[in-house]
Amino acid sequence: MTSAKIKRFYKQAAVAAMTDGGFSVTLDGRSVRTPGGAPLRLPTAALAEAIAEEWRVQGTHVLPHTMPLMQLAATALDRIPPQREAVIDALLDFAATDLLCYRAPEPRDLAERQNRHWQPLLDWAMTQFDAPLRVTHGVMPVPQSEEALVALRRAIAAHETWRLTALQSATVVTGSLILGLALVNGRLDAETVFVVSQLDESHQIELWGEDAEAEERRHHLRHDINAVGRMIYLLSIEG
């Protein structure tokens, strides 16, 4: 969806069951389409109702940045299907430089915090996906084994379009495929993903405080991760 303001052009937003399956959102009785022109076909009534509510609460102007579920749905319908293999390739690139694999050699308290929160997730990835990832201390790249990358590609490709959309969003905003997989697969909730992805930043804030720009960036990051977590939950509600 465009980031420009659009004057509100409707009075009511509602949910309708589609005759050929799925659910749509209607504005004054007319079905919503994605920016790419596709019907907004949503897999669960719960997700459709949440998106309808995003439309309902708009004021005199429609502000797309306040409609994260609508934006995720548009991505799922417009962008993911025609680019599925490219999306999988891009996500696999994150595995090669995953945030959780790059540890601070010092200070000791940060190094211990990273190990305490990050290592169990790498252990989980090894057990869950048969994908052991190597860890390094510092910023120099560490190569990951071909076997681990093949296993992670398989794990990524196992997700259907909607959860692949969630995985892409979570991975991009956190810089970690493992955190994305942990969120989509229910290993962590959204708030925990945010906290775990921000260990370095939180440590710096504890030492030096937080400026307004950093605070705003973290606010947007938390908002984006929570939106993904909410979509995953809404996808799980049948009926």
Biotite code that builds the C-alpha atoms (Angstrom):
import biotite.structure as struc

atoms = struc.array([
    struc.Atom([0.000, 0.000, 0.000], chain_id="A", res_id=1, res_name="MET", atom_name="CA", element="C"),
    struc.Atom([1.154, 3.509, -0.737], chain_id="A", res_id=2, res_name="THR", atom_name="CA", element="C"),
    struc.Atom([2.294, 5.664, 2.164], chain_id="A", res_id=3, res_name="SER", atom_name="CA", element="C"),
    struc.Atom([0.361, 8.713, 0.847], chain_id="A", res_id=4, res_name="ALA", atom_name="CA", element="C"),
    struc.Atom([-2.746, 9.938, 2.630], chain_id="A", res_id=5, res_name="LYS", atom_name="CA", element="C"),
    struc.Atom([-6.026, 9.049, 0.923], chain_id="A", res_id=6, res_name="ILE", atom_name="CA", element="C"),
    struc.Atom([-9.244, 10.852, 1.802], chain_id="A", res_id=7, res_name="LYS", atom_name="CA", element="C"),
    struc.Atom([-11.692, 8.424, 3.380], chain_id="A", res_id=8, res_name="ARG", atom_name="CA", element="C"),
    struc.Atom([-14.200, 7.415, 0.703], chain_id="A", res_id=9, res_name="PHE", atom_name="CA", element="C"),
    struc.Atom([-16.444, 4.946, 2.574], chain_id="A", res_id=10, res_name="TYR", atom_name="CA", element="C"),
    struc.Atom([-18.697, 4.809, 5.632], chain_id="A", res_id=11, res_name="LYS", atom_name="CA", element="C"),
    struc.Atom([-18.722, 1.148, 6.644], chain_id="A", res_id=12, res_name="GLN", atom_name="CA", element="C"),
    struc.Atom([-16.257, -1.740, 6.557], chain_id="A", res_id=13, res_name="ALA", atom_name="CA", element="C"),
    struc.Atom([-17.508, -5.308, 6.907], chain_id="A", res_id=14, res_name="ALA", atom_name="CA", element="C"),
    struc.Atom([-16.489, -8.938, 6.343], chain_id="A", res_id=15, res_name="VAL", atom_name="CA", element="C"),
    struc.Atom([-18.076, -11.188, 3.728], chain_id="A", res_id=16, res_name="ALA", atom_name="CA", element="C"),
    struc.Atom([-17.621, -14.872, 2.963], chain_id="A", res_id=17, res_name="ALA", atom_name="CA", element="C"),
    struc.Atom([-16.486, -15.444, -0.631], chain_id="A", res_id=18, res_name="MET", atom_name="CA", element="C"),
    struc.Atom([-18.456, -17.923, -2.723], chain_id="A", res_id=19, res_name="THR", atom_name="CA", element="C"),
    struc.Atom([-15.315, -19.731, -3.833], chain_id="A", res_id=20, res_name="ASP", atom_name="CA", element="C"),
    struc.Atom([-13.724, -19.865, -0.391], chain_id="A", res_id=21, res_name="GLY", atom_name="CA", element="C"),
    struc.Atom([-12.051, -17.475, 2.001], chain_id="A", res_id=22, res_name="GLY", atom_name="CA", element="C"),
    struc.Atom([-13.218, -14.111, 3.293], chain_id="A", res_id=23, res_name="PHE", atom_name="CA", element="C"),
    struc.Atom([-13.143, -10.584, 1.983], chain_id="A", res_id=24, res_name="SER", atom_name="CA", element="C"),
    struc.Atom([-13.413, -7.092, 3.416], chain_id="A", res_id=25, res_name="VAL", atom_name="CA", element="C"),
    struc.Atom([-16.041, -4.800, 1.942], chain_id="A", res_id=26, res_name="THR", atom_name="CA", element="C"),
    struc.Atom([-16.258, -1.019, 2.028], chain_id="A", res_id=27, res_name="LEU", atom_name="CA", element="C"),
    struc.Atom([-19.870, 0.091, 1.661], chain_id="A", res_id=28, res_name="ASP", atom_name="CA", element="C"),
    struc.Atom([-20.584, -3.292, 0.128], chain_id="A", res_id=29, res_name="GLY", atom_name="CA", element="C"),
    struc.Atom([-17.730, -3.250, -2.403], chain_id="A", res_id=30, res_name="ARG", atom_name="CA", element="C"),
    struc.Atom([-14.941, -5.797, -2.009], chain_id="A", res_id=31, res_name="SER", atom_name="CA", element="C"),
    struc.Atom([-11.483, -4.447, -1.257], chain_id="A", res_id=32, res_name="VAL", atom_name="CA", element="C"),
    struc.Atom([-8.710, -5.219, -3.698], chain_id="A", res_id=33, res_name="ARG", atom_name="CA", element="C"),
    struc.Atom([-4.966, -5.135, -3.129], chain_id="A", res_id=34, res_name="THR", atom_name="CA", element="C"),
    struc.Atom([-2.806, -2.367, -4.621], chain_id="A", res_id=35, res_name="PRO", atom_name="CA", element="C"),
    struc.Atom([-1.918, -4.889, -7.335], chain_id="A", res_id=36, res_name="GLY", atom_name="CA", element="C"),
    struc.Atom([-5.580, -5.345, -8.201], chain_id="A", res_id=37, res_name="GLY", atom_name="CA", element="C"),
    struc.Atom([-6.061, -8.818, -6.704], chain_id="A", res_id=38, res_name="ALA", atom_name="CA", element="C"),
    struc.Atom([-9.183, -9.651, -4.691], chain_id="A", res_id=39, res_name="PRO", atom_name="CA", element="C"),
    struc.Atom([-8.440, -9.388, -0.970], chain_id="A", res_id=40, res_name="LEU", atom_name="CA", element="C"),
    struc.Atom([-9.023, -13.101, -0.342], chain_id="A", res_id=41, res_name="ARG", atom_name="CA", element="C"),
    struc.Atom([-8.224, -13.833, 3.302], chain_id="A", res_id=42, res_name="LEU", atom_name="CA", element="C"),
    struc.Atom([-7.877, -17.371, 4.678], chain_id="A", res_id=43, res_name="PRO", atom_name="CA", element="C"),
    struc.Atom([-9.648, -16.871, 8.020], chain_id="A", res_id=44, res_name="THR", atom_name="CA", element="C"),
    struc.Atom([-12.612, -14.839, 9.206], chain_id="A", res_id=45, res_name="ALA", atom_name="CA", element="C"),
    struc.Atom([-10.538, -13.652, 12.167], chain_id="A", res_id=46, res_name="ALA", atom_name="CA", element="C"),
    struc.Atom([-7.912, -12.072, 9.919], chain_id="A", res_id=47, res_name="LEU", atom_name="CA", element="C"),
    struc.Atom([-10.614, -10.533, 7.731], chain_id="A", res_id=48, res_name="ALA", atom_name="CA", element="C"),
    struc.Atom([-12.332, -9.013, 10.768], chain_id="A", res_id=49, res_name="GLU", atom_name="CA", element="C"),
    struc.Atom([-9.050, -7.566, 12.067], chain_id="A", res_id=50, res_name="ALA", atom_name="CA", element="C"),
    struc.Atom([-8.347, -5.961, 8.685], chain_id="A", res_id=51, res_name="ILE", atom_name="CA", element="C"),
    struc.Atom([-11.921, -4.631, 8.486], chain_id="A", res_id=52, res_name="ALA", atom_name="CA", element="C"),
    struc.Atom([-11.330, -3.021, 11.881], chain_id="A", res_id=53, res_name="GLU", atom_name="CA", element="C"),
    struc.Atom([-8.195, -1.319, 10.521], chain_id="A", res_id=54, res_name="GLU", atom_name="CA", element="C"),
    struc.Atom([-10.406, 0.250, 7.842], chain_id="A", res_id=55, res_name="TRP", atom_name="CA", element="C"),
    struc.Atom([-13.143, 1.165, 10.356], chain_id="A", res_id=56, res_name="ARG", atom_name="CA", element="C"),
    struc.Atom([-10.867, 3.129, 12.691], chain_id="A", res_id=57, res_name="VAL", atom_name="CA", element="C"),
    struc.Atom([-9.465, 5.380, 9.970], chain_id="A", res_id=58, res_name="GLN", atom_name="CA", element="C"),
    struc.Atom([-10.346, 9.031, 10.338], chain_id="A", res_id=59, res_name="GLY", atom_name="CA", element="C"),
    struc.Atom([-10.908, 11.604, 7.622], chain_id="A", res_id=60, res_name="THR", atom_name="CA", element="C"),
    struc.Atom([-7.943, 10.147, 5.758], chain_id="A", res_id=61, res_name="HIS", atom_name="CA", element="C"),
    struc.Atom([-6.817, 6.567, 5.238], chain_id="A", res_id=62, res_name="VAL", atom_name="CA", element="C"),
    struc.Atom([-3.275, 6.183, 6.577], chain_id="A", res_id=63, res_name="LEU", atom_name="CA", element="C"),
    struc.Atom([-1.737, 2.958, 5.218], chain_id="A", res_id=64, res_name="PRO", atom_name="CA", element="C"),
    struc.Atom([1.078, 2.920, 7.777], chain_id="A", res_id=65, res_name="HIS", atom_name="CA", element="C"),
    struc.Atom([-1.552, 2.460, 10.505], chain_id="A", res_id=66, res_name="THR", atom_name="CA", element="C"),
    struc.Atom([-2.865, -0.688, 8.763], chain_id="A", res_id=67, res_name="MET", atom_name="CA", element="C"),
    struc.Atom([-0.102, -3.282, 9.197], chain_id="A", res_id=68, res_name="PRO", atom_name="CA", element="C"),
    struc.Atom([-2.328, -6.315, 8.687], chain_id="A", res_id=69, res_name="LEU", atom_name="CA", element="C"),
    struc.Atom([-3.664, -4.892, 5.434], chain_id="A", res_id=70, res_name="MET", atom_name="CA", element="C"),
    struc.Atom([-0.095, -4.262, 4.314], chain_id="A", res_id=71, res_name="GLN", atom_name="CA", element="C"),
    struc.Atom([0.952, -7.816, 5.179], chain_id="A", res_id=72, res_name="LEU", atom_name="CA", element="C"),
    struc.Atom([-2.089, -9.198, 3.342], chain_id="A", res_id=73, res_name="ALA", atom_name="CA", element="C"),
    struc.Atom([-1.257, -7.148, 0.245], chain_id="A", res_id=74, res_name="ALA", atom_name="CA", element="C"),
    struc.Atom([2.289, -8.503, 0.351], chain_id="A", res_id=75, res_name="THR", atom_name="CA", element="C"),
    struc.Atom([0.996, -12.063, 0.648], chain_id="A", res_id=76, res_name="ALA", atom_name="CA", element="C"),
    struc.Atom([-1.328, -11.684, -2.322], chain_id="A", res_id=77, res_name="LEU", atom_name="CA", element="C"),
    struc.Atom([0.629, -9.385, -4.654], chain_id="A", res_id=78, res_name="ASP", atom_name="CA", element="C"),
    struc.Atom([4.308, -10.070, -4.050], chain_id="A", res_id=79, res_name="ARG", atom_name="CA", element="C"),
    struc.Atom([4.958, -13.491, -2.603], chain_id="A", res_id=80, res_name="ILE", atom_name="CA", element="C"),
    struc.Atom([3.331, -15.897, -5.119], chain_id="A", res_id=81, res_name="PRO", atom_name="CA", element="C"),
    struc.Atom([5.083, -14.566, -8.268], chain_id="A", res_id=82, res_name="PRO", atom_name="CA", element="C"),
    struc.Atom([8.416, -14.227, -6.450], chain_id="A", res_id=83, res_name="GLN", atom_name="CA", element="C"),
    struc.Atom([8.302, -17.244, -4.142], chain_id="A", res_id=84, res_name="ARG", atom_name="CA", element="C"),
    struc.Atom([11.696, -18.706, -5.094], chain_id="A", res_id=85, res_name="GLU", atom_name="CA", element="C"),
    struc.Atom([13.372, -15.298, -4.949], chain_id="A", res_id=86, res_name="ALA", atom_name="CA", element="C"),
    struc.Atom([11.872, -14.704, -1.500], chain_id="A", res_id=87, res_name="VAL", atom_name="CA", element="C"),
    struc.Atom([13.189, -18.062, -0.298], chain_id="A", res_id=88, res_name="ILE", atom_name="CA", element="C"),
    struc.Atom([16.652, -17.235, -1.697], chain_id="A", res_id=89, res_name="ASP", atom_name="CA", element="C"),
    struc.Atom([16.642, -13.849, 0.031], chain_id="A", res_id=90, res_name="ALA", atom_name="CA", element="C"),
    struc.Atom([15.638, -15.378, 3.350], chain_id="A", res_id=91, res_name="LEU", atom_name="CA", element="C"),
    struc.Atom([18.386, -17.964, 3.050], chain_id="A", res_id=92, res_name="LEU", atom_name="CA", element="C"),
    struc.Atom([20.884, -15.117, 2.651], chain_id="A", res_id=93, res_name="ASP", atom_name="CA", element="C"),
    struc.Atom([20.003, -14.063, 6.209], chain_id="A", res_id=94, res_name="PHE", atom_name="CA", element="C"),
    struc.Atom([21.030, -17.515, 7.443], chain_id="A", res_id=95, res_name="ALA", atom_name="CA", element="C"),
    struc.Atom([24.517, -16.935, 6.110], chain_id="A", res_id=96, res_name="ALA", atom_name="CA", element="C"),
    struc.Atom([24.879, -13.834, 8.326], chain_id="A", res_id=97, res_name="THR", atom_name="CA", element="C"),
    struc.Atom([22.315, -14.491, 11.037], chain_id="A", res_id=98, res_name="ASP", atom_name="CA", element="C"),
    struc.Atom([22.322, -12.025, 13.931], chain_id="A", res_id=99, res_name="LEU", atom_name="CA", element="C"),
    struc.Atom([22.413, -14.848, 16.487], chain_id="A", res_id=100, res_name="LEU", atom_name="CA", element="C"),
    struc.Atom([25.704, -16.171, 15.120], chain_id="A", res_id=101, res_name="CYS", atom_name="CA", element="C"),
    struc.Atom([27.681, -12.968, 15.728], chain_id="A", res_id=102, res_name="TYR", atom_name="CA", element="C"),
    struc.Atom([28.557, -12.538, 19.390], chain_id="A", res_id=103, res_name="ARG", atom_name="CA", element="C"),
    struc.Atom([30.299, -9.702, 21.169], chain_id="A", res_id=104, res_name="ALA", atom_name="CA", element="C"),
    struc.Atom([33.683, -10.749, 22.582], chain_id="A", res_id=105, res_name="PRO", atom_name="CA", element="C"),
    struc.Atom([33.211, -8.097, 25.278], chain_id="A", res_id=106, res_name="GLU", atom_name="CA", element="C"),
    struc.Atom([31.953, -6.662, 27.570], chain_id="A", res_id=107, res_name="PRO", atom_name="CA", element="C"),
    struc.Atom([31.420, -9.837, 29.518], chain_id="A", res_id=108, res_name="ARG", atom_name="CA", element="C"),
    struc.Atom([27.855, -9.101, 30.641], chain_id="A", res_id=109, res_name="ASP", atom_name="CA", element="C"),
    struc.Atom([26.713, -8.552, 27.045], chain_id="A", res_id=110, res_name="LEU", atom_name="CA", element="C"),
    struc.Atom([28.507, -11.691, 25.849], chain_id="A", res_id=111, res_name="ALA", atom_name="CA", element="C"),
    struc.Atom([26.847, -13.709, 28.607], chain_id="A", res_id=112, res_name="GLU", atom_name="CA", element="C"),
    struc.Atom([23.440, -12.213, 27.795], chain_id="A", res_id=113, res_name="ARG", atom_name="CA", element="C"),
    struc.Atom([23.803, -13.081, 24.125], chain_id="A", res_id=114, res_name="GLN", atom_name="CA", element="C"),
    struc.Atom([24.837, -16.634, 24.930], chain_id="A", res_id=115, res_name="ASN", atom_name="CA", element="C"),
    struc.Atom([21.967, -17.070, 27.395], chain_id="A", res_id=116, res_name="ARG", atom_name="CA", element="C"),
    struc.Atom([19.281, -15.872, 24.981], chain_id="A", res_id=117, res_name="HIS", atom_name="CA", element="C"),
    struc.Atom([20.682, -16.742, 21.548], chain_id="A", res_id=118, res_name="TRP", atom_name="CA", element="C"),
    struc.Atom([22.337, -20.121, 21.980], chain_id="A", res_id=119, res_name="GLN", atom_name="CA", element="C"),
    struc.Atom([19.124, -21.961, 22.959], chain_id="A", res_id=120, res_name="PRO", atom_name="CA", element="C"),
    struc.Atom([17.561, -20.727, 19.720], chain_id="A", res_id=121, res_name="LEU", atom_name="CA", element="C"),
    struc.Atom([20.469, -22.024, 17.652], chain_id="A", res_id=122, res_name="LEU", atom_name="CA", element="C"),
    struc.Atom([20.202, -25.313, 19.539], chain_id="A", res_id=123, res_name="ASP", atom_name="CA", element="C"),
    struc.Atom([16.489, -25.364, 18.704], chain_id="A", res_id=124, res_name="TRP", atom_name="CA", element="C"),
    struc.Atom([17.228, -24.775, 15.013], chain_id="A", res_id=125, res_name="ALA", atom_name="CA", element="C"),
    struc.Atom([19.694, -27.650, 15.036], chain_id="A", res_id=126, res_name="MET", atom_name="CA", element="C"),
    struc.Atom([17.156, -29.982, 16.642], chain_id="A", res_id=127, res_name="THR", atom_name="CA", element="C"),
    struc.Atom([14.077, -28.754, 14.802], chain_id="A", res_id=128, res_name="GLN", atom_name="CA", element="C"),
    struc.Atom([15.522, -28.352, 11.304], chain_id="A", res_id=129, res_name="PHE", atom_name="CA", element="C"),
    struc.Atom([18.776, -30.328, 11.430], chain_id="A", res_id=130, res_name="ASP", atom_name="CA", element="C"),
    struc.Atom([20.591, -27.058, 10.763], chain_id="A", res_id=131, res_name="ALA", atom_name="CA", element="C"),
    struc.Atom([23.611, -26.472, 13.024], chain_id="A", res_id=132, res_name="PRO", atom_name="CA", element="C"),
    struc.Atom([24.934, -22.932, 12.601], chain_id="A", res_id=133, res_name="LEU", atom_name="CA", element="C"),
    struc.Atom([28.435, -21.784, 13.466], chain_id="A", res_id=134, res_name="ARG", atom_name="CA", element="C"),
    struc.Atom([29.024, -18.957, 15.915], chain_id="A", res_id=135, res_name="VAL", atom_name="CA", element="C"),
    struc.Atom([31.793, -16.379, 15.836], chain_id="A", res_id=136, res_name="THR", atom_name="CA", element="C"),
    struc.Atom([32.916, -13.568, 18.128], chain_id="A", res_id=137, res_name="HIS", atom_name="CA", element="C"),
    struc.Atom([33.224, -10.280, 16.308], chain_id="A", res_id=138, res_name="GLY", atom_name="CA", element="C"),
    struc.Atom([32.011, -9.080, 12.921], chain_id="A", res_id=139, res_name="VAL", atom_name="CA", element="C"),
    struc.Atom([34.137, -11.109, 10.512], chain_id="A", res_id=140, res_name="MET", atom_name="CA", element="C"),
    struc.Atom([31.946, -13.410, 8.391], chain_id="A", res_id=141, res_name="PRO", atom_name="CA", element="C"),
    struc.Atom([31.782, -17.052, 9.391], chain_id="A", res_id=142, res_name="VAL", atom_name="CA", element="C"),
    struc.Atom([30.817, -19.529, 6.643], chain_id="A", res_id=143, res_name="PRO", atom_name="CA", element="C"),
    struc.Atom([27.889, -21.810, 7.311], chain_id="A", res_id=144, res_name="GLN", atom_name="CA", element="C"),
    struc.Atom([27.897, -25.399, 6.111], chain_id="A", res_id=145, res_name="SER", atom_name="CA", element="C"),
    struc.Atom([26.113, -26.317, 2.909], chain_id="A", res_id=146, res_name="GLU", atom_name="CA", element="C"),
    struc.Atom([24.185, -28.961, 4.846], chain_id="A", res_id=147, res_name="GLU", atom_name="CA", element="C"),
    struc.Atom([22.817, -26.377, 7.278], chain_id="A", res_id=148, res_name="ALA", atom_name="CA", element="C"),
    struc.Atom([21.808, -24.029, 4.467], chain_id="A", res_id=149, res_name="LEU", atom_name="CA", element="C"),
    struc.Atom([20.059, -26.824, 2.563], chain_id="A", res_id=150, res_name="VAL", atom_name="CA", element="C"),
    struc.Atom([18.172, -27.761, 5.726], chain_id="A", res_id=151, res_name="ALA", atom_name="CA", element="C"),
    struc.Atom([17.116, -24.158, 6.340], chain_id="A", res_id=152, res_name="LEU", atom_name="CA", element="C"),
    struc.Atom([15.991, -23.751, 2.731], chain_id="A", res_id=153, res_name="ARG", atom_name="CA", element="C"),
    struc.Atom([13.788, -26.778, 3.251], chain_id="A", res_id=154, res_name="ARG", atom_name="CA", element="C"),
    struc.Atom([12.407, -25.247, 6.464], chain_id="A", res_id=155, res_name="ALA", atom_name="CA", element="C"),
    struc.Atom([11.632, -21.956, 4.721], chain_id="A", res_id=156, res_name="ILE", atom_name="CA", element="C"),
    struc.Atom([10.002, -23.600, 1.706], chain_id="A", res_id=157, res_name="ALA", atom_name="CA", element="C"),
    struc.Atom([7.706, -25.655, 3.948], chain_id="A", res_id=158, res_name="ALA", atom_name="CA", element="C"),
    struc.Atom([5.660, -22.525, 4.738], chain_id="A", res_id=159, res_name="HIS", atom_name="CA", element="C"),
    struc.Atom([2.619, -21.669, 2.648], chain_id="A", res_id=160, res_name="GLU", atom_name="CA", element="C"),
    struc.Atom([2.194, -18.153, 1.275], chain_id="A", res_id=161, res_name="THR", atom_name="CA", element="C"),
    struc.Atom([0.734, -16.460, 4.359], chain_id="A", res_id=162, res_name="TRP", atom_name="CA", element="C"),
    struc.Atom([3.264, -17.810, 6.829], chain_id="A", res_id=163, res_name="ARG", atom_name="CA", element="C"),
    struc.Atom([6.062, -17.234, 4.340], chain_id="A", res_id=164, res_name="LEU", atom_name="CA", element="C"),
    struc.Atom([4.956, -13.594, 4.286], chain_id="A", res_id=165, res_name="THR", atom_name="CA", element="C"),
    struc.Atom([5.132, -13.507, 8.084], chain_id="A", res_id=166, res_name="ALA", atom_name="CA", element="C"),
    struc.Atom([8.546, -15.178, 8.026], chain_id="A", res_id=167, res_name="LEU", atom_name="CA", element="C"),
    struc.Atom([9.892, -12.688, 5.504], chain_id="A", res_id=168, res_name="GLN", atom_name="CA", element="C"),
    struc.Atom([8.712, -9.691, 7.499], chain_id="A", res_id=169, res_name="SER", atom_name="CA", element="C"),
    struc.Atom([10.013, -10.977, 10.842], chain_id="A", res_id=170, res_name="ALA", atom_name="CA", element="C"),
    struc.Atom([13.375, -11.970, 9.363], chain_id="A", res_id=171, res_name="THR", atom_name="CA", element="C"),
    struc.Atom([13.953, -8.664, 7.605], chain_id="A", res_id=172, res_name="VAL", atom_name="CA", element="C"),
    struc.Atom([13.135, -6.488, 10.614], chain_id="A", res_id=173, res_name="VAL", atom_name="CA", element="C"),
    struc.Atom([15.189, -8.560, 13.091], chain_id="A", res_id=174, res_name="THR", atom_name="CA", element="C"),
    struc.Atom([18.097, -9.513, 10.829], chain_id="A", res_id=175, res_name="GLY", atom_name="CA", element="C"),
    struc.Atom([17.692, -13.133, 11.877], chain_id="A", res_id=176, res_name="SER", atom_name="CA", element="C"),
    struc.Atom([16.156, -16.035, 9.991], chain_id="A", res_id=177, res_name="LEU", atom_name="CA", element="C"),
    struc.Atom([16.236, -18.085, 13.193], chain_id="A", res_id=178, res_name="ILE", atom_name="CA", element="C"),
    struc.Atom([14.188, -15.489, 15.059], chain_id="A", res_id=179, res_name="LEU", atom_name="CA", element="C"),
    struc.Atom([11.767, -15.375, 12.139], chain_id="A", res_id=180, res_name="GLY", atom_name="CA", element="C"),
    struc.Atom([11.391, -19.146, 12.187], chain_id="A", res_id=181, res_name="LEU", atom_name="CA", element="C"),
    struc.Atom([10.997, -19.128, 15.972], chain_id="A", res_id=182, res_name="ALA", atom_name="CA", element="C"),
    struc.Atom([8.118, -16.645, 15.713], chain_id="A", res_id=183, res_name="LEU", atom_name="CA", element="C"),
    struc.Atom([6.315, -18.324, 12.820], chain_id="A", res_id=184, res_name="VAL", atom_name="CA", element="C"),
    struc.Atom([6.690, -21.780, 14.357], chain_id="A", res_id=185, res_name="ASN", atom_name="CA", element="C"),
    struc.Atom([5.532, -20.740, 17.827], chain_id="A", res_id=186, res_name="GLY", atom_name="CA", element="C"),
    struc.Atom([8.883, -21.116, 19.576], chain_id="A", res_id=187, res_name="ARG", atom_name="CA", element="C"),
    struc.Atom([8.790, -17.463, 20.709], chain_id="A", res_id=188, res_name="LEU", atom_name="CA", element="C"),
    struc.Atom([6.066, -14.833, 20.940], chain_id="A", res_id=189, res_name="ASP", atom_name="CA", element="C"),
    struc.Atom([6.394, -11.457, 19.242], chain_id="A", res_id=190, res_name="ALA", atom_name="CA", element="C"),
    struc.Atom([7.453, -9.479, 22.319], chain_id="A", res_id=191, res_name="GLU", atom_name="CA", element="C"),
    struc.Atom([10.186, -11.976, 23.123], chain_id="A", res_id=192, res_name="THR", atom_name="CA", element="C"),
    struc.Atom([11.427, -11.824, 19.533], chain_id="A", res_id=193, res_name="VAL", atom_name="CA", element="C"),
    struc.Atom([11.678, -8.056, 19.847], chain_id="A", res_id=194, res_name="PHE", atom_name="CA", element="C"),
    struc.Atom([13.566, -8.239, 23.147], chain_id="A", res_id=195, res_name="VAL", atom_name="CA", element="C"),
    struc.Atom([15.954, -10.947, 21.940], chain_id="A", res_id=196, res_name="VAL", atom_name="CA", element="C"),
    struc.Atom([16.669, -9.098, 18.692], chain_id="A", res_id=197, res_name="SER", atom_name="CA", element="C"),
    struc.Atom([17.562, -5.954, 20.647], chain_id="A", res_id=198, res_name="GLN", atom_name="CA", element="C"),
    struc.Atom([20.128, -7.277, 23.128], chain_id="A", res_id=199, res_name="LEU", atom_name="CA", element="C"),
    struc.Atom([22.955, -5.138, 21.771], chain_id="A", res_id=200, res_name="ASP", atom_name="CA", element="C"),
    struc.Atom([20.820, -1.993, 21.561], chain_id="A", res_id=201, res_name="GLU", atom_name="CA", element="C"),
    struc.Atom([19.353, -2.539, 25.024], chain_id="A", res_id=202, res_name="SER", atom_name="CA", element="C"),
    struc.Atom([22.838, -2.914, 26.470], chain_id="A", res_id=203, res_name="HIS", atom_name="CA", element="C"),
    struc.Atom([23.902, 0.376, 24.907], chain_id="A", res_id=204, res_name="GLN", atom_name="CA", element="C"),
    struc.Atom([20.800, 2.096, 26.293], chain_id="A", res_id=205, res_name="ILE", atom_name="CA", element="C"),
    struc.Atom([21.582, 0.784, 29.781], chain_id="A", res_id=206, res_name="GLU", atom_name="CA", element="C"),
    struc.Atom([25.044, 2.333, 29.515], chain_id="A", res_id=207, res_name="LEU", atom_name="CA", element="C"),
    struc.Atom([24.371, 5.599, 27.732], chain_id="A", res_id=208, res_name="TRP", atom_name="CA", element="C"),
    struc.Atom([20.628, 6.164, 27.649], chain_id="A", res_id=209, res_name="GLY", atom_name="CA", element="C"),
    struc.Atom([18.347, 6.340, 24.623], chain_id="A", res_id=210, res_name="GLU", atom_name="CA", element="C"),
    struc.Atom([17.982, 9.252, 22.200], chain_id="A", res_id=211, res_name="ASP", atom_name="CA", element="C"),
    struc.Atom([14.710, 10.144, 20.497], chain_id="A", res_id=212, res_name="ALA", atom_name="CA", element="C"),
    struc.Atom([15.723, 8.723, 17.123], chain_id="A", res_id=213, res_name="GLU", atom_name="CA", element="C"),
    struc.Atom([16.682, 5.347, 18.590], chain_id="A", res_id=214, res_name="ALA", atom_name="CA", element="C"),
    struc.Atom([13.506, 5.269, 20.665], chain_id="A", res_id=215, res_name="GLU", atom_name="CA", element="C"),
    struc.Atom([11.378, 5.872, 17.578], chain_id="A", res_id=216, res_name="GLU", atom_name="CA", element="C"),
    struc.Atom([13.233, 3.205, 15.610], chain_id="A", res_id=217, res_name="ARG", atom_name="CA", element="C"),
    struc.Atom([12.689, 0.645, 18.370], chain_id="A", res_id=218, res_name="ARG", atom_name="CA", element="C"),
    struc.Atom([9.022, 1.621, 18.595], chain_id="A", res_id=219, res_name="HIS", atom_name="CA", element="C"),
    struc.Atom([8.530, 0.935, 14.881], chain_id="A", res_id=220, res_name="HIS", atom_name="CA", element="C"),
    struc.Atom([10.459, -2.326, 15.123], chain_id="A", res_id=221, res_name="LEU", atom_name="CA", element="C"),
    struc.Atom([8.292, -3.551, 18.010], chain_id="A", res_id=222, res_name="ARG", atom_name="CA", element="C"),
    struc.Atom([5.161, -2.473, 16.113], chain_id="A", res_id=223, res_name="HIS", atom_name="CA", element="C"),
    struc.Atom([6.225, -4.421, 13.000], chain_id="A", res_id=224, res_name="ASP", atom_name="CA", element="C"),
    struc.Atom([7.080, -7.583, 14.936], chain_id="A", res_id=225, res_name="ILE", atom_name="CA", element="C"),
    struc.Atom([3.844, -7.434, 16.919], chain_id="A", res_id=226, res_name="ASN", atom_name="CA", element="C"),
    struc.Atom([1.866, -7.098, 13.674], chain_id="A", res_id=227, res_name="ALA", atom_name="CA", element="C"),
    struc.Atom([3.493, -10.254, 12.331], chain_id="A", res_id=228, res_name="VAL", atom_name="CA", element="C"),
    struc.Atom([2.782, -12.078, 15.573], chain_id="A", res_id=229, res_name="GLY", atom_name="CA", element="C"),
    struc.Atom([-0.842, -10.991, 15.458], chain_id="A", res_id=230, res_name="ARG", atom_name="CA", element="C"),
    struc.Atom([-1.249, -12.154, 11.876], chain_id="A", res_id=231, res_name="MET", atom_name="CA", element="C"),
    struc.Atom([0.184, -15.572, 12.750], chain_id="A", res_id=232, res_name="ILE", atom_name="CA", element="C"),
    struc.Atom([-2.330, -15.841, 15.585], chain_id="A", res_id=233, res_name="TYR", atom_name="CA", element="C"),
    struc.Atom([-5.259, -14.776, 13.397], chain_id="A", res_id=234, res_name="LEU", atom_name="CA", element="C"),
    struc.Atom([-4.261, -17.315, 10.742], chain_id="A", res_id=235, res_name="LEU", atom_name="CA", element="C"),
    struc.Atom([-4.594, -20.044, 13.366], chain_id="A", res_id=236, res_name="SER", atom_name="CA", element="C"),
    struc.Atom([-8.231, -19.241, 14.223], chain_id="A", res_id=237, res_name="ILE", atom_name="CA", element="C"),
    struc.Atom([-10.556, -21.420, 12.157], chain_id="A", res_id=238, res_name="GLU", atom_name="CA", element="C"),
    struc.Atom([-14.059, -20.469, 11.160], chain_id="A", res_id=239, res_name="GLY", atom_name="CA", element="C"),
])
